[in-house]
């Protein structure tokens, strides 16, 4: 799907490739639209529209009409109640989509491009870290002996003597901060 420049919130165009599920959903909607066009002799320019089928199988008067914004909202309310999630707004789906992309291993830069986020700070507001994420990170570290990569655990890059030069500057900075705090200096206000 191509979103032309000027039609998105950040005014930039982007391309979003269909998944098999999304393609199937849209093809089903197209079949409904074709049926409406055949049976009612009308053009259906919308992807989502009213489809009212009467008991006798004929299409109702409202069929083919666009769904108003309040119609989407009411459908959202019914769906979340049926799912057992009484609180929430449609925008929550954006956060869920971003979390799902990141958790699925999609690079964050690609997820930002798909979601239309231009800045890292706004993207990070949507990519919320949960307790489950922290537990998962802890579990992963446990599998590597506390190192951030399997390579460090396997190839022995965990030698503390090799860390001495890399961490020396960091330790010196910590020592200086400790001395300043013991002297009662709090440093500049932020």
Sine and cosine of phi, psi and omega as CSV:
sin_phi,cos_phi,sin_psi,cos_psi,sin_omega,cos_omega
0.00,0.00,0.73,-0.69,0.01,-1.00
-0.95,-0.31,0.82,-0.57,0.09,-1.00
-0.98,-0.20,0.90,-0.43,-0.08,-1.00
-0.94,0.33,0.49,-0.87,0.07,-1.00
-0.83,0.56,0.66,-0.75,-0.01,-1.00
1.00,-0.06,-0.22,0.98,-0.03,-1.00
-0.98,-0.20,-0.03,1.00,-0.02,-1.00
-0.93,-0.37,0.22,-0.97,-0.05,-1.00
-0.86,0.50,-0.65,0.76,-0.02,-1.00
-1.00,-0.02,0.15,0.99,0.10,-1.00
0.94,0.34,0.09,1.00,0.01,-1.00
-0.97,-0.22,0.62,-0.79,0.05,-1.00
-0.98,0.21,0.34,-0.94,0.09,-1.00
-0.35,-0.94,0.26,-0.97,0.00,-1.00
-0.91,-0.42,0.70,-0.71,0.04,-1.00
-0.78,-0.62,0.90,-0.45,-0.04,-1.00
-0.99,0.14,0.64,-0.77,-0.02,-1.00
-0.96,0.28,0.64,-0.77,0.20,-0.98
-1.00,0.10,0.20,-0.98,0.02,-1.00
-0.88,0.48,-0.63,0.78,0.01,-1.00
-0.91,0.41,-0.68,0.73,0.00,-1.00
-0.92,0.40,-0.65,0.76,0.04,-1.00
-0.87,0.50,-0.69,0.72,0.01,-1.00
-0.88,0.47,-0.69,0.72,0.02,-1.00
-0.88,0.48,-0.73,0.69,-0.03,-1.00
-0.93,0.36,-0.57,0.82,0.07,-1.00
-0.91,0.41,-0.60,0.80,0.07,-1.00
-0.90,0.44,-0.68,0.74,0.05,-1.00
-0.89,0.46,-0.62,0.78,0.01,-1.00
-0.89,0.45,-0.62,0.79,0.03,-1.00
-0.89,0.45,-0.67,0.75,0.06,-1.00
-0.88,0.47,-0.68,0.74,0.00,-1.00
-0.90,0.44,-0.66,0.75,0.03,-1.00
-0.88,0.47,-0.66,0.75,0.03,-1.00
-0.88,0.48,-0.72,0.70,0.02,-1.00
-0.86,0.51,-0.70,0.71,-0.02,-1.00
-0.89,0.45,-0.63,0.78,0.03,-1.00
-0.93,0.37,-0.79,0.62,-0.14,-0.99
-0.97,0.23,-0.55,0.83,-0.05,-1.00
-0.96,-0.28,-0.10,0.99,0.00,-1.00
0.89,0.46,0.61,0.79,-0.02,-1.00
-0.82,-0.58,0.37,-0.93,0.07,-1.00
-1.00,-0.06,0.75,-0.66,0.01,-1.00
-0.92,-0.38,0.99,-0.13,-0.07,-1.00
-0.99,0.11,-0.12,0.99,-0.09,-1.00
-0.99,-0.15,0.48,-0.88,0.05,-1.00
-0.97,0.25,-0.69,0.72,0.01,-1.00
-0.91,-0.42,0.76,-0.65,-0.11,-0.99
-0.47,-0.88,0.20,-0.98,0.04,-1.00
-0.94,0.34,0.67,-0.74,0.09,-1.00
-0.71,-0.71,1.00,-0.08,-0.06,-1.00
-0.96,-0.27,0.90,-0.44,0.01,-1.00
-0.96,-0.30,0.79,-0.61,-0.02,-1.00
-0.98,0.19,0.20,-0.98,-0.02,-1.00
-0.88,0.48,-0.52,0.86,-0.01,-1.00
-0.99,0.10,0.06,1.00,0.05,-1.00
1.00,-0.06,-0.15,0.99,0.03,-1.00
-0.98,0.17,0.29,-0.96,-0.01,-1.00
-1.00,0.04,0.67,-0.74,-0.01,-1.00
-0.96,0.28,0.17,-0.99,-0.08,-1.00
-0.88,0.48,-0.60,0.80,-0.08,-1.00
-0.99,0.16,-0.17,0.99,-0.03,-1.00
-0.85,0.53,0.72,-0.69,0.02,-1.00
1.00,-0.09,-0.28,0.96,0.01,-1.00
-0.95,0.30,0.56,-0.83,0.02,-1.00
-0.91,0.41,0.48,-0.88,0.05,-1.00
-1.00,0.09,0.82,-0.57,0.01,-1.00
-0.94,0.34,0.30,-0.95,0.01,-1.00
-0.84,0.54,-0.64,0.77,0.00,-1.00
-0.92,0.38,-0.46,0.89,0.06,-1.00
-0.92,0.40,-0.65,0.76,0.07,-1.00
-0.90,0.43,-0.66,0.75,-0.02,-1.00
-0.90,0.45,-0.70,0.71,-0.01,-1.00
-0.92,0.40,-0.61,0.79,0.07,-1.00
-0.90,0.45,-0.64,0.77,0.04,-1.00
-0.88,0.48,-0.70,0.71,0.00,-1.00
-0.88,0.47,-0.71,0.71,0.01,-1.00
-0.89,0.45,-0.66,0.75,-0.03,-1.00
-0.91,0.41,-0.69,0.73,-0.03,-1.00
-0.94,0.34,-0.55,0.83,0.08,-1.00
-0.92,0.40,-0.67,0.75,0.02,-1.00
-0.90,0.43,-0.51,0.86,0.00,-1.00
-0.99,0.10,-0.09,1.00,0.00,-1.00
0.99,0.14,0.37,0.93,0.01,-1.00
-0.85,-0.53,0.98,0.19,-0.12,-0.99
-0.92,0.39,-0.40,0.91,0.00,-1.00
-0.98,-0.21,0.47,-0.88,0.06,-1.00
0.70,-0.72,0.36,-0.93,0.02,-1.00
-0.81,-0.59,0.36,-0.93,-0.01,-1.00
-0.83,0.56,-0.50,0.87,-0.01,-1.00
-0.90,0.43,-0.34,0.94,0.06,-1.00
-0.86,0.50,-0.46,0.89,0.01,-1.00
-0.90,0.43,-0.51,0.86,0.04,-1.00
-0.90,0.43,-0.71,0.70,0.03,-1.00
-0.89,0.45,-0.68,0.73,0.01,-1.00
-0.88,0.47,-0.68,0.74,0.00,-1.00
-0.89,0.47,-0.68,0.73,-0.01,-1.00
-0.92,0.40,-0.71,0.71,0.03,-1.00
-0.87,0.49,-0.68,0.74,0.00,-1.00
-0.89,0.45,-0.65,0.76,0.01,-1.00
-0.89,0.45,-0.73,0.69,-0.03,-1.00
-0.91,0.42,-0.69,0.72,-0.01,-1.00
-0.92,0.38,-0.41,0.91,0.02,-1.00
-0.99,0.15,-0.03,1.00,0.05,-1.00
1.00,-0.02,0.15,0.99,0.06,-1.00
-0.95,0.32,0.78,-0.63,0.00,-1.00
-0.82,0.58,0.64,-0.77,-0.09,-1.00
-0.86,0.51,-0.57,0.82,0.01,-1.00
-0.90,0.44,-0.63,0.78,0.03,-1.00
-0.93,0.37,-0.67,0.74,0.03,-1.00
-0.88,0.48,-0.63,0.78,0.04,-1.00
-0.89,0.46,-0.65,0.76,-0.01,-1.00
-0.91,0.41,-0.69,0.73,0.00,-1.00
-0.91,0.42,-0.64,0.77,-0.06,-1.00
-0.99,0.11,-0.22,0.98,0.03,-1.00
1.00,0.07,0.27,0.96,0.03,-1.00
-0.99,0.15,0.79,-0.61,0.00,-1.00
-1.00,0.00,-0.53,0.85,-0.07,-1.00
-0.91,-0.42,0.51,-0.86,-0.01,-1.00
-0.91,0.42,-0.61,0.79,-0.07,-1.00
-0.89,0.45,-0.66,0.75,0.02,-1.00
-0.94,0.34,-0.66,0.75,0.03,-1.00
-0.85,0.52,-0.68,0.73,-0.03,-1.00
-0.90,0.44,-0.47,0.88,0.06,-1.00
-0.91,0.42,-0.51,0.86,0.00,-1.00
-1.00,0.07,-0.53,0.85,-0.03,-1.00
-1.00,0.04,0.95,0.31,-0.09,-1.00
-0.97,0.24,0.67,-0.74,0.05,-1.00
-1.00,0.03,0.80,-0.59,-0.02,-1.00
-0.96,-0.27,0.15,-0.99,0.09,-1.00
-0.86,0.50,-0.61,0.79,0.03,-1.00
-0.88,0.48,-0.62,0.79,0.04,-1.00
-0.90,0.44,-0.67,0.74,0.00,-1.00
-0.92,0.40,-0.66,0.75,0.05,-1.00
-0.89,0.45,-0.67,0.74,0.00,-1.00
-0.89,0.45,-0.67,0.74,0.03,-1.00
-0.89,0.46,-0.67,0.75,0.02,-1.00
-0.89,0.45,-0.67,0.74,0.02,-1.00
-0.88,0.47,-0.68,0.73,0.00,-1.00
-0.90,0.44,-0.65,0.76,0.04,-1.00
-0.90,0.44,-0.57,0.82,0.04,-1.00
-0.88,0.47,-0.54,0.84,0.00,-1.00
-0.97,0.25,-0.28,0.96,-0.02,-1.00
-0.94,-0.35,0.25,0.97,0.01,-1.00
0.94,0.35,0.42,0.91,0.02,-1.00
1.00,-0.02,-0.03,1.00,0.01,-1.00
-1.00,-0.09,0.41,-0.91,-0.07,-1.00
-0.98,0.19,-0.19,0.98,0.04,-1.00
-0.65,-0.76,0.46,-0.89,0.05,-1.00
-0.89,0.45,-0.55,0.83,-0.04,-1.00
-0.87,0.49,-0.66,0.75,0.00,-1.00
-0.89,0.45,-0.64,0.77,-0.01,-1.00
-0.95,0.31,-0.60,0.80,-0.09,-1.00
-0.98,0.18,-0.70,0.72,-0.13,-0.99
-1.00,-0.06,0.06,1.00,0.12,-0.99
0.98,0.21,0.40,0.92,0.05,-1.00
-0.97,0.25,0.22,0.98,-0.03,-1.00
-1.00,-0.06,0.21,0.98,-0.01,-1.00
-0.91,0.41,0.89,-0.45,-0.04,-1.00
-0.86,0.50,-0.49,0.87,0.02,-1.00
-0.90,0.43,-0.52,0.85,0.03,-1.00
-0.96,0.28,-0.39,0.92,0.01,-1.00
-0.98,0.22,-0.35,0.94,-0.14,-0.99
-0.78,0.62,-0.76,0.65,-0.05,-1.00
-0.95,0.30,-0.59,0.81,-0.03,-1.00
-0.95,0.32,-0.61,0.79,-0.07,-1.00
-0.99,-0.11,-0.05,1.00,-0.03,-1.00
-0.86,0.51,-0.71,0.70,-0.01,-1.00
-0.91,0.41,-0.62,0.79,0.00,-1.00
-0.91,0.42,-0.68,0.73,0.01,-1.00
-0.90,0.43,-0.61,0.79,0.01,-1.00
-0.90,0.44,-0.67,0.74,0.01,-1.00
-0.90,0.44,-0.66,0.75,0.03,-1.00
-0.89,0.46,-0.69,0.73,-0.01,-1.00
-0.87,0.49,-0.67,0.74,0.01,-1.00
-0.91,0.42,-0.69,0.73,0.02,-1.00
-0.89,0.46,-0.63,0.78,0.01,-1.00
-0.90,0.44,-0.69,0.72,0.00,-1.00
-0.90,0.44,-0.64,0.77,0.01,-1.00
-0.91,0.42,-0.68,0.74,-0.03,-1.00
-0.93,0.36,-0.55,0.83,0.03,-1.00
-0.94,0.35,-0.47,0.88,0.01,-1.00
-0.98,0.19,-0.09,1.00,0.04,-1.00
1.00,-0.01,0.10,1.00,0.03,-1.00
-1.00,0.08,0.72,-0.70,-0.02,-1.00
-0.98,-0.22,-0.15,0.99,-0.01,-1.00
0.99,0.14,-0.04,-1.00,-0.05,-1.00
-0.92,0.38,0.55,-0.84,0.07,-1.00
-0.97,0.23,0.54,-0.84,0.01,-1.00
-0.95,-0.33,0.00,0.00,0.00,0.00
